[in-house]
Amino acid sequence: MKLGELRAAIRKTKETPFVNIYPFPGTDKGFRFALQKTPLLAELERVYPGGKAIETGLDFNVDTGKLCCPTYDDAIGLSVEEKAAAFAGSAVEPGSAADDDDLLGDAPASAPDSGDLDDLLV
């Protein structure tokens, strides 16, 4: 997928982008990492300099939010069923986008005002 197409697809999806990583050779165990869109888009620009037409070798599923590298998936050597089983029960599920995923939009919790600052003085 070209960088421009990939960036457009990431912006278009209503799902939380994620990647599946299999760091344990010889097992079917893996990690699922949810990604924030803004930092992901910035990193893609950094890693693939050269403009929208550059080929990234990555695929992105707009319906699920899954970002993957087909050559990485092929190198793992697991079947589709084994890959799916590796993430059964994961807290990050495709299609699990929530309204509270935007951490930058959260207001900080305010501490109750006790009016007594003497305990802060040393």
ChimeraX attribute file (.defattr): number of C-alpha atoms within 10 A of each C-alpha:
attribute: neighborCount
match mode: 1-to-1
recipient: residues
	/A:1	15
	/A:2	16
	/A:3	22
	/A:4	15
	/A:5	17
	/A:6	22
	/A:7	19
	/A:8	12
	/A:9	17
	/A:10	22
	/A:11	15
	/A:12	12
	/A:13	17
	/A:14	16
	/A:15	21
	/A:16	22
	/A:17	26
	/A:18	21
	/A:19	16
	/A:20	18
	/A:21	15
	/A:22	18
	/A:23	12
	/A:24	11
	/A:25	9
	/A:26	10
	/A:27	12
	/A:28	19
	/A:29	15
	/A:30	18
	/A:31	15
	/A:32	17
	/A:33	14
	/A:34	18
	/A:35	15
	/A:36	14
	/A:37	18
	/A:38	10
	/A:39	10
	/A:40	14
	/A:41	16
	/A:42	11
	/A:43	11
	/A:44	14
	/A:45	16
	/A:46	10
	/A:47	9
	/A:48	14
	/A:49	10
	/A:50	11
	/A:51	11
	/A:52	15
	/A:53	11
	/A:54	14
	/A:55	15
	/A:56	17
	/A:57	13
	/A:58	15
	/A:59	16
	/A:60	21
	/A:61	15
	/A:62	19
	/A:63	13
	/A:64	18
	/A:65	25
	/A:66	22
	/A:67	19
	/A:68	17
	/A:69	15
	/A:70	11
	/A:71	10
	/A:72	13
	/A:73	16
	/A:74	10
	/A:75	8
	/A:76	17
	/A:77	12
	/A:78	16
	/A:79	12
	/A:80	9
	/A:81	9
	/A:82	13
	/A:83	18
	/A:84	12
	/A:85	14
	/A:86	18
	/A:87	17
	/A:88	10
	/A:89	8
	/A:90	13
	/A:91	11
	/A:92	18
	/A:93	18
	/A:94	16
	/A:95	14
	/A:96	15
	/A:97	16
	/A:98	10
	/A:99	7
	/A:100	9
	/A:101	12
	/A:102	10
	/A:103	9
	/A:104	8
	/A:105	8
	/A:106	9
	/A:107	7
	/A:108	7
	/A:109	6
	/A:110	6
	/A:111	6
	/A:112	6
	/A:113	7
	/A:114	6
	/A:115	6
	/A:116	7
	/A:117	8
	/A:118	7
	/A:119	6
	/A:120	6
	/A:121	5
	/A:122	4
